[in-house]
Amino acid sequence: MRTCEDEQDWKLLADIRQEIHTILKTKAEANVRCMPERCAKHLRLTVQKQLLNQESNRSLIPFLIHPTKGKVSDIESMHEVAEAFYQDLYSEKMIDSGSWNTLFNGLPVLSDADALQLERNITATECHAALLEMELGKSPDYKIISKVLAQRLKLVMEKVVHPDQTCSVPNRTLQDNIHLARSIIKYHRQRREAFGLVQWDQGKAFDRKPPLESTSMASCQSQFDSCLA
């Protein structure tokens, strides 16, 4: 026969069992409720990782055009194409100095007042104004002088740069060129005249710049200075 102590032990065991059951049930329900959020988070992280891998792959150059082999994708051939390109880009080219006269004749010339404005001594007021336009927390160093010179150039750029050139000129935007191109297209279409638009991607001046000490470069610099003097 069960004693009173046995009954108490059985009751305590039943209470413990019920408590364990309640804890496990609560934990299971919590896991089920969080499952969609966990799945969504895992899916989001997976997609982000795949997108990062795709962006990384896009930055790779899949192939290059070899002058004799055509399209090449192996490392050795691509290195050969890249090396040949930069050797040609940075090698000094023969220049017809006689063509400079055609280039420089007719260039706009600055007035004496504008030339004096550009060449006068830099003032403390100009340096202070340049500092106020710079970002905080950085050492300005030589950029103060660069900023002062840039501000001076802005005052005369529109006088020497053709109106159709909008890059880096104050109060000019690319929209001006777009409107001009549309007007040209409309003009020729209305008159049913044949026309064509050509766009050049010109190399930067410093890409093929020979040493300043060379005769050709010094001569070019002298002619250009005489045009702006």
GROMACS elastic network, one bead per residue, 0.5 to 0.9 nm:
[ bonds ]
;  ai    aj funct       b0    kb
    2     5     6  0.79922   500
    2     6     6  0.57922   500
    2     7     6  0.67635   500
    3     6     6  0.51353   500
    3     7     6  0.64340   500
    3     8     6  0.88188   500
    4     7     6  0.51247   500
    4     8     6  0.63646   500
    4     9     6  0.87655   500
    5     8     6  0.51005   500
    5     9     6  0.62555   500
    5    10     6  0.86906   500
    6     9     6  0.50897   500
    6    10     6  0.62059   500
    6    11     6  0.85451   500
    7    10     6  0.51581   500
    7    11     6  0.61086   500
    7    12     6  0.85742   500
    8    11     6  0.50246   500
    8    12     6  0.60687   500
    8    13     6  0.85128   500
    9    12     6  0.50524   500
    9    13     6  0.60719   500
    9    14     6  0.85393   500
   10    13     6  0.50356   500
   10    14     6  0.61077   500
   10    15     6  0.85759   500
   11    14     6  0.50555   500
   11    15     6  0.61717   500
   11    16     6  0.86355   500
   12    15     6  0.50616   500
   12    16     6  0.61840   500
   12    17     6  0.85617   500
   13    16     6  0.50988   500
   13    17     6  0.61017   500
   13    18     6  0.85648   500
   14    17     6  0.50172   500
   14    18     6  0.60766   500
   14    19     6  0.85063   500
   15    18     6  0.50771   500
   15    19     6  0.60710   500
   15    20     6  0.85973   500
   16    19     6  0.50139   500
   16    20     6  0.61522   500
   16    21     6  0.85350   500
   17    20     6  0.51532   500
   17    21     6  0.61593   500
   17    22     6  0.86384   500
   18    22     6  0.61224   500
   18    23     6  0.86383   500
   19    22     6  0.50763   500
   19    23     6  0.62171   500
   19    24     6  0.86628   500
   20    23     6  0.51370   500
   20    24     6  0.61796   500
   20    25     6  0.85108   500
   21    24     6  0.52263   500
   21    25     6  0.60401   500
   21    26     6  0.85591   500
   22    25     6  0.50963   500
   22    26     6  0.60855   500
   22    27     6  0.85605   500
   23    26     6  0.51939   500
   23    27     6  0.61700   500
   23    28     6  0.85949   500
   24    27     6  0.51101   500
   24    28     6  0.60792   500
   24    29     6  0.86043   500
   25    28     6  0.50995   500
   25    29     6  0.61588   500
   25    30     6  0.85966   500
   26    29     6  0.52063   500
   26    30     6  0.62094   500
   26    31     6  0.87093   500
   27    30     6  0.51086   500
   27    31     6  0.62668   500
   27    32     6  0.87219   500
   28    31     6  0.51264   500
   28    32     6  0.62711   500
   28    33     6  0.87209   500
   29    32     6  0.50947   500
   29    33     6  0.62323   500
   29    34     6  0.86993   500
   30    33     6  0.51541   500
   30    34     6  0.62329   500
   30    35     6  0.85353   500
   31    34     6  0.51860   500
   31    35     6  0.59687   500
   32    35     6  0.51133   500
   32    36     6  0.78954   500
   33    36     6  0.69928   500
   33    37     6  0.80643   500
   34    37     6  0.53292   500
   34    38     6  0.60748   500
   34    39     6  0.85541   500
   35    38     6  0.50754   500
   35    39     6  0.60113   500
   35    40     6  0.85007   500
   36    39     6  0.50409   500
   36    40     6  0.60244   500
   36    41     6  0.85004   500
   37    40     6  0.50712   500
   37    41     6  0.60635   500
   37    42     6  0.85017   500
   38    41     6  0.50751   500
   38    42     6  0.60451   500
   38    43     6  0.84504   500
   39    42     6  0.51051   500
   39    43     6  0.60132   500
   39    44     6  0.84858   500
   40    43     6  0.50424   500
   40    44     6  0.60165   500
   40    45     6  0.85852   500
   41    44     6  0.50575   500
   41    45     6  0.61837   500
   41    46     6  0.85350   500
   42    45     6  0.52121   500
   42    46     6  0.61388   500
   42    47     6  0.86687   500
   43    46     6  0.50396   500
   43    47     6  0.61600   500
   43    48     6  0.85715   500
   44    47     6  0.51863   500
   44    48     6  0.61289   500
   44    49     6  0.85920   500
   45    48     6  0.50856   500
   45    49     6  0.61489   500
   45    50     6  0.86545   500
   46    49     6  0.51650   500
   46    50     6  0.62948   500
   46    51     6  0.87072   500
   47    50     6  0.50710   500
   47    51     6  0.61424   500
   47    52     6  0.85896   500
   48    51     6  0.50850   500
   48    52     6  0.61485   500
   48    53     6  0.86035   500
   49    52     6  0.51358   500
   49    53     6  0.62504   500
   49    54     6  0.86749   500
   50    53     6  0.50730   500
   50    54     6  0.62072   500
   50    55     6  0.86944   500
   51    55     6  0.61511   500
   51    56     6  0.85046   500
   52    55     6  0.50983   500
   52    56     6  0.61083   500
   52    57     6  0.85703   500
   53    56     6  0.50195   500
   53    57     6  0.61503   500
   53    58     6  0.86423   500
   54    57     6  0.50461   500
   54    58     6  0.61910   500
   54    59     6  0.88564   500
   55    58     6  0.50676   500
   55    59     6  0.65836   500
   56    59     6  0.54019   500
   56    60     6  0.71045   500
   57    60     6  0.54091   500
   57    61     6  0.85983   500
   58    61     6  0.76320   500
   58    62     6  0.87008   500
   61    64     6  0.76156   500
   61    73     6  0.86522   500
   62    72     6  0.87550   500
   62    73     6  0.62093   500
   63    71     6  0.64338   500
   63    72     6  0.54776   500
   63    74     6  0.78178   500
   63    78     6  0.70829   500
   64    70     6  0.80819   500
   64    71     6  0.56980   500
   64    72     6  0.55227   500
   64    73     6  0.65673   500
   64    77     6  0.84219   500
   64    78     6  0.60214   500
   64    81     6  0.70850   500
   64    82     6  0.83174   500
   65    68     6  0.85849   500
   65    69     6  0.76385   500
   65    70     6  0.51569   500
   65    72     6  0.61686   500
   65    73     6  0.88876   500
   65    78     6  0.82722   500
   65    81     6  0.73670   500
   66    69     6  0.51429   500
   66    71     6  0.59556   500
   66    72     6  0.64374   500
   66    77     6  0.76560   500
   66    78     6  0.78442   500
   66    80     6  0.83289   500
   66    81     6  0.58564   500
   67    70     6  0.61079   500
   67    71     6  0.88397   500
   67    81     6  0.79855   500
   69    72     6  0.69846   500
   69    77     6  0.89210   500
   72    75     6  0.86000   500
   72    77     6  0.62946   500
   72    78     6  0.64932   500
   72    81     6  0.89748   500
   73    76     6  0.86254   500
   73    77     6  0.71029   500
   73    78     6  0.63827   500
   74    77     6  0.56597   500
   74    78     6  0.62082   500
   74    79     6  0.86806   500
   75    78     6  0.51645   500
   75    79     6  0.60775   500
   75    80     6  0.85927   500
   76    79     6  0.52001   500
   76    80     6  0.62978   500
   76    81     6  0.88698   500
   77    81     6  0.63138   500
   77    82     6  0.87036   500
   78    81     6  0.51146   500
   78    82     6  0.61818   500
   78    83     6  0.85199   500
   79    82     6  0.51503   500
   79    83     6  0.59934   500
   79    84     6  0.85168   500
   80    83     6  0.52234   500
   80    84     6  0.61707   500
   80    85     6  0.86079   500
   81    84     6  0.52561   500
   81    85     6  0.61682   500
   81    86     6  0.88727   500
   82    85     6  0.51183   500
   82    86     6  0.64209   500
   82    87     6  0.86100   500
   83    86     6  0.54736   500
   83    87     6  0.61143   500
   83    88     6  0.86676   500
   84    87     6  0.51082   500
   84    88     6  0.62180   500
   84    89     6  0.85477   500
   85    88     6  0.53414   500
   85    89     6  0.61183   500
   85    90     6  0.87987   500
   86    90     6  0.60161   500
   86    91     6  0.82323   500
   87    90     6  0.56032   500
   87    91     6  0.59782   500
   88    91     6  0.53294   500
   88    92     6  0.84048   500
   88    93     6  0.89851   500
   89    92     6  0.83542   500
   89   207     6  0.67805   500
   89   208     6  0.65136   500
   90    93     6  0.89191   500
   90   207     6  0.63549   500
   90   208     6  0.55711   500
   90   209     6  0.80363   500
   90   210     6  0.87922   500
   91   208     6  0.69699   500
   91   209     6  0.89991   500
   91   210     6  0.83606   500
   92   208     6  0.64862   500
   92   209     6  0.74424   500
   92   210     6  0.59203   500
   92   211     6  0.89982   500
   93   208     6  0.76954   500
   93   210     6  0.83628   500
   95    98     6  0.87073   500
   95    99     6  0.85074   500
   95   216     6  0.77618   500
   96    99     6  0.57438   500
   96   100     6  0.76296   500
   97   100     6  0.54801   500
   97   101     6  0.78880   500
   97   216     6  0.71574   500
   97   219     6  0.84284   500
   97   220     6  0.78460   500
   98   101     6  0.60715   500
   98   102     6  0.77275   500
   99   102     6  0.53403   500
   99   103     6  0.64006   500
   99   104     6  0.88250   500
  100   104     6  0.59472   500
  100   105     6  0.82531   500
  100   220     6  0.73410   500
  100   223     6  0.82156   500
  101   104     6  0.52832   500
  101   105     6  0.57752   500
  101   223     6  0.83731   500
  102   105     6  0.54831   500
  102   106     6  0.83631   500
  103   106     6  0.79524   500
  103   107     6  0.79253   500
  104   107     6  0.55987   500
  104   223     6  0.75817   500
  104   224     6  0.69454   500
  104   227     6  0.70938   500
  105   108     6  0.89697   500
  105   227     6  0.81240   500
  106   109     6  0.86098   500
  106   227     6  0.88172   500
  107   160     6  0.76556   500
  107   227     6  0.69111   500
  107   228     6  0.83205   500
  108   159     6  0.74160   500
  108   160     6  0.53527   500
  108   161     6  0.81464   500
  108   227     6  0.77349   500
  108   228     6  0.75883   500
  109   159     6  0.84258   500
  109   160     6  0.70103   500
  109   227     6  0.60743   500
  109   229     6  0.71120   500
  110   113     6  0.80167   500
  110   114     6  0.59700   500
  110   115     6  0.61727   500
  110   156     6  0.80309   500
  110   159     6  0.75512   500
  110   160     6  0.73339   500
  110   227     6  0.84862   500
  110   228     6  0.56936   500
  110   229     6  0.68618   500
  111   114     6  0.52288   500
  111   115     6  0.62069   500
  111   116     6  0.85717   500
  111   228     6  0.85428   500
  111   229     6  0.81166   500
  112   115     6  0.50947   500
  112   116     6  0.60747   500
  112   117     6  0.85511   500
  112   229     6  0.77557   500
  113   116     6  0.51295   500
  113   117     6  0.61867   500
  113   118     6  0.88194   500
  114   118     6  0.63964   500
  114   119     6  0.87892   500
  114   155     6  0.86111   500
  114   156     6  0.70521   500
  115   118     6  0.52362   500
  115   119     6  0.62858   500
  115   120     6  0.85949   500
  115   228     6  0.80216   500
  115   229     6  0.70808   500
  116   119     6  0.51724   500
  116   120     6  0.58194   500
  117   120     6  0.56570   500
  117   121     6  0.89687   500
  117   152     6  0.75828   500
  118   121     6  0.87021   500
  118   149     6  0.77500   500
  118   152     6  0.61188   500
  118   153     6  0.72413   500
  118   156     6  0.87844   500
  119   122     6  0.85906   500
  120   123     6  0.88826   500
  122   125     6  0.84865   500
  122   126     6  0.68084   500
  122   127     6  0.76392   500
  122   145     6  0.82497   500
  122   148     6  0.77070   500
  122   149     6  0.87630   500
  123   126     6  0.53558   500
  123   127     6  0.65576   500
  123   128     6  0.88221   500
  124   127     6  0.50475   500
  124   128     6  0.61255   500
  124   129     6  0.86054   500
  125   128     6  0.51329   500
  125   129     6  0.62119   500
  125   130     6  0.86052   500
  126   129     6  0.51288   500
  126   130     6  0.61599   500
  126   131     6  0.86901   500
  126   144     6  0.89602   500
  126   147     6  0.89415   500
  126   148     6  0.61343   500
  126   151     6  0.88795   500
  127   130     6  0.50225   500
  127   131     6  0.62276   500
  127   132     6  0.87702   500
  127   144     6  0.61803   500
  127   145     6  0.73220   500
  127   147     6  0.82106   500
  127   148     6  0.65227   500
  128   131     6  0.50961   500
  128   132     6  0.63719   500
  128   133     6  0.89614   500
  128   144     6  0.86801   500
  129   132     6  0.52283   500
  129   133     6  0.67034   500
  129   148     6  0.82910   500
  130   133     6  0.53814   500
  130   134     6  0.67459   500
  130   143     6  0.87075   500
  130   144     6  0.59993   500
  130   145     6  0.82834   500
  130   146     6  0.89729   500
  130   147     6  0.57815   500
  130   148     6  0.61260   500
  130   151     6  0.84291   500
  131   134     6  0.53222   500
  131   135     6  0.83574   500
  131   140     6  0.76147   500
  131   144     6  0.66283   500
  131   147     6  0.85237   500
  132   135     6  0.81232   500
  132   136     6  0.89784   500
  133   147     6  0.88296   500
  134   138     6  0.84002   500
  134   140     6  0.76121   500
  134   144     6  0.87276   500
  134   147     6  0.89532   500
  135   138     6  0.65824   500
  135   140     6  0.87038   500
  136   139     6  0.85781   500
  139   143     6  0.88580   500
  140   143     6  0.53696   500
  140   144     6  0.60746   500
  141   144     6  0.62974   500
  141   145     6  0.82923   500
  142   145     6  0.55802   500
  142   146     6  0.65860   500
  142   147     6  0.88144   500
  143   147     6  0.58878   500
  143   148     6  0.84611   500
  144   147     6  0.51662   500
  144   148     6  0.62881   500
  144   149     6  0.87518   500
  145   148     6  0.51275   500
  145   149     6  0.62455   500
  145   150     6  0.85422   500
  146   149     6  0.52253   500
  146   150     6  0.60582   500
  146   151     6  0.86221   500
  147   150     6  0.50059   500
  147   151     6  0.61502   500
  147   152     6  0.86564   500
  148   151     6  0.52020   500
  148   152     6  0.63758   500
  148   153     6  0.87781   500
  149   152     6  0.50833   500
  149   153     6  0.62131   500
  149   154     6  0.87296   500
  150   153     6  0.50921   500
  150   154     6  0.63046   500
  151   154     6  0.52321   500
  151   155     6  0.70024   500
  152   155     6  0.55384   500
  152   156     6  0.73578   500
  153   156     6  0.55035   500
  153   157     6  0.58267   500
  154   157     6  0.53329   500
  154   158     6  0.76347   500
  154   168     6  0.88133   500
  154   169     6  0.70480   500
  154   170     6  0.66792   500
  155   158     6  0.74726   500
  155   159     6  0.84396   500
  155   170     6  0.87186   500
  156   159     6  0.53069   500
  156   160     6  0.68829   500
  156   161     6  0.87675   500
  157   160     6  0.54738   500
  157   161     6  0.57515   500
  157   168     6  0.89464   500
  157   169     6  0.64461   500
  157   170     6  0.81236   500
  158   161     6  0.53167   500
  158   162     6  0.73169   500
  158   163     6  0.73251   500
  158   169     6  0.65517   500
  158   170     6  0.76746   500
  159   162     6  0.78754   500
  159   163     6  0.89252   500
  161   164     6  0.83348   500
  161   165     6  0.67122   500
  161   166     6  0.86159   500
  161   169     6  0.80153   500
  162   165     6  0.55482   500
  162   166     6  0.83531   500
  163   166     6  0.69595   500
  163   172     6  0.84001   500
  164   176     6  0.77554   500
  164   177     6  0.65856   500
  164   180     6  0.85018   500
  165   168     6  0.87234   500
  165   169     6  0.78844   500
  165   172     6  0.82912   500
  165   174     6  0.87930   500
  165   177     6  0.79522   500
  166   169     6  0.56758   500
  166   170     6  0.82281   500
  166   171     6  0.85237   500
  166   172     6  0.50969   500
  166   173     6  0.55842   500
  166   174     6  0.61509   500
  166   175     6  0.89537   500
  166   176     6  0.75830   500
  166   177     6  0.75103   500
  167   170     6  0.85627   500
  167   172     6  0.73987   500
  167   173     6  0.72076   500
  167   174     6  0.74455   500
  168   172     6  0.79625   500
  168   173     6  0.87805   500
  169   172     6  0.57825   500
  169   173     6  0.81787   500
  170   173     6  0.82899   500
  172   175     6  0.82840   500
  172   176     6  0.71007   500
  173   176     6  0.57524   500
  173   177     6  0.76667   500
  174   177     6  0.53688   500
  174   178     6  0.64623   500
  174   179     6  0.88469   500
  175   179     6  0.61260   500
  175   180     6  0.84956   500
  176   179     6  0.52866   500
  176   180     6  0.62308   500
  176   181     6  0.87303   500
  177   181     6  0.61304   500
  177   182     6  0.85898   500
  178   181     6  0.51626   500
  178   182     6  0.62109   500
  178   183     6  0.86130   500
  179   182     6  0.50989   500
  179   183     6  0.61285   500
  179   184     6  0.86671   500
  180   183     6  0.51090   500
  180   184     6  0.62682   500
  180   185     6  0.86993   500
  181   184     6  0.51385   500
  181   185     6  0.62206   500
  181   186     6  0.85881   500
  181   197     6  0.85604   500
  182   185     6  0.51107   500
  182   186     6  0.60449   500
  182   187     6  0.84734   500
  183   186     6  0.50837   500
  183   187     6  0.59910   500
  183   188     6  0.87116   500
  184   187     6  0.51048   500
  184   188     6  0.63797   500
  184   189     6  0.85974   500
  185   188     6  0.54641   500
  185   189     6  0.61046   500
  185   190     6  0.86165   500
  185   195     6  0.80172   500
  185   196     6  0.87909   500
  185   197     6  0.88981   500
  186   189     6  0.51343   500
  186   190     6  0.60820   500
  186   191     6  0.86739   500
  187   190     6  0.54510   500
  187   191     6  0.65758   500
  187   192     6  0.86631   500
  187   193     6  0.86521   500
  188   191     6  0.51498   500
  188   192     6  0.58172   500
  188   193     6  0.50708   500
  188   194     6  0.69887   500
  188   195     6  0.68576   500
  189   193     6  0.62993   500
  189   194     6  0.80808   500
  189   195     6  0.87389   500
  190   193     6  0.78722   500
  202   205     6  0.88112   500
  203   206     6  0.83486   500
  203   207     6  0.65916   500
  203   208     6  0.80996   500
  204   207     6  0.53825   500
  204   208     6  0.77046   500
  205   208     6  0.63763   500
  205   209     6  0.63385   500
  206   210     6  0.84782   500
  209   212     6  0.82347   500
  209   217     6  0.81201   500
  210   213     6  0.83867   500
  210   214     6  0.69817   500
  210   216     6  0.83538   500
  210   217     6  0.66340   500
  211   214     6  0.55658   500
  211   217     6  0.70493   500
  211   218     6  0.88952   500
  212   215     6  0.80656   500
  212   216     6  0.85363   500
  212   217     6  0.55615   500
  212   218     6  0.60532   500
  212   221     6  0.87052   500
  213   216     6  0.85894   500
  213   217     6  0.70433   500
  213   218     6  0.63766   500
  214   217     6  0.54989   500
  214   218     6  0.61626   500
  214   219     6  0.85677   500
  215   218     6  0.52179   500
  215   219     6  0.60126   500
  215   220     6  0.85486   500
  216   219     6  0.51975   500
  216   220     6  0.61594   500
  216   221     6  0.86116   500
  217   220     6  0.50936   500
  217   221     6  0.60972   500
  217   222     6  0.85694   500
  218   221     6  0.50867   500
  218   222     6  0.61603   500
  218   223     6  0.87505   500
  219   222     6  0.50904   500
  219   223     6  0.63325   500
  219   224     6  0.86632   500
  220   223     6  0.52441   500
  220   224     6  0.61787   500
  220   225     6  0.85989   500
  221   224     6  0.51495   500
  221   225     6  0.60983   500
  221   226     6  0.86309   500
  222   225     6  0.52003   500
  222   226     6  0.62925   500
  222   227     6  0.88488   500
  223   226     6  0.51617   500
  223   227     6  0.64572   500
  224   227     6  0.51778   500
  224   228     6  0.66282   500
  224   229     6  0.87226   500
  225   228     6  0.53188   500
  225   229     6  0.59850   500
  226   229     6  0.51285   500
